[in-house]
Amino acid sequence: MKIFIDIGHPAHVHYFRHFVRIMHTKGHEVFITARDKEVTLSLLDHYKLEYSNRGKGRKSMLGKLVYILSADFFLLRKALKVKPDLFVSFGSPYAAHTAWLVGKPHLAFDDTDHNFFAQLMYVPFTETILTPGVYTKSYGKKHVRFNGFMELCSLHPRRFQAPDTTNVTRATAVIEKGSTAGDLSGPMKRKYIILRFVSWEASHDIGLSGLSRETKYALVRELSKYADIVISSESPLPPDLQAYGYSIHPAEMHGFMADAALLVSESLTMSAEAAFLGTPTLCISTARAGTLDEEVRLGLIELFRGSEGVVERAVALAKNPGYKSEFQVKSTDVVSTLIDVTGFMVWFVENYPASKQDVQNDPGYQSRFRGGYADSDFV
């Protein structure tokens, strides 16, 4: 089988990298196109996944529309050359358009209910849409729901292996005169807290907001009293916060999150990743999504719709030495009820379209992909 995958975001690399490896071992051919966004290409290089670079996206709405045409043309040329049997993506309009043009099925994964612009572009051209069961929208006969979350493609216990972060280093800064987190050259010497800021420039971020500038500085100032602070930011940090930026290969970020005492994040994806890794998470977002609501209901994420109360809650957790161990038990219990999404993905694609009918006729069929099986059982 020839499979064409389009990747548009660093998270998508983690969604599909195990799938690609397994499909290769099974003798299938996989062709990847990727957008040059943030650390996407660095991750693909790290995992030794061959790809064709479709270039950087655009920030303005007009620019995004122009980029659709250029990216569609890029993928179409590749598809006409490799002649794939089907296309797989995380809600890629470019993969959907190309699949439709060459008369092949497009299987789209999605968990971002509020990404109206991308859905407007890809849904009409897509044969099958796979989402977590708690996804709020319905796509009728196109729709397949699974009992899991996209983050578990790489973070399910059957897939995740924490990288060595003992050599992580970063500089420190003095936010308040007379205070410092200490010299952290070499391994981290005590507990640390990660702050994640987003740029709000992605299409799925239109109309959304997160932390105020004042709250970001207050988080650094107050949390520095109890832990080392590490900032991950999509936008360049101001000079007085730059020293808090982490120095780590992006492929090691999951291991780094797993060891953190707390994550305070504007990113829904990173919030979910940390929660599934057993790290307490405060998420600040005005987004509406079924997966986010479910993660809140399960007690995996504490959600804030604005800056109010975030600093106080973060400080309360930072001061509680036993909270993380308690949270890890909760996280492990939740994950044990969910499927290994990669194993499900491999089975679904290999057996498509019969697999679609199997799951739609018997949603319980997917329970066999829950934890406890060896790779050889299904993948």
Secondary structure, 3 states (H helix, E strand, C coil): CEEEEEECCHHHHHHHHHHHHHHHHCCCEEEEEECCCCCHHHHHHHCCCCCEECCCCCCCHHHHHHHHHHHHHHHHHHHHHHCCCEEEEECCHHHHHHHHHHCCCEEEECCCCCCHHHHHHHHHHCCEEEEECCCCCCCHHHEEEECCCCCHHHHCCCCCCCCCCCCCECCCCCCCCCCCCCCCCCCCCCCEEEEEECCCCCHHHCCCCCCCHHHHHHHHHHHCCCCEEEEEECCCCCHHHHHHECECCHHHHHHHHHHCCEEEECCHHHHHHHHHCCCCEEEECCCCCHHHHHHHHCCCCEEECCCCCHHHHHHHHHCCCCHHHHHHHHHHHHHCCCECHHHHHHHHHHCCCHHHHHHHHCHHHHHHHECCCCHHHHC
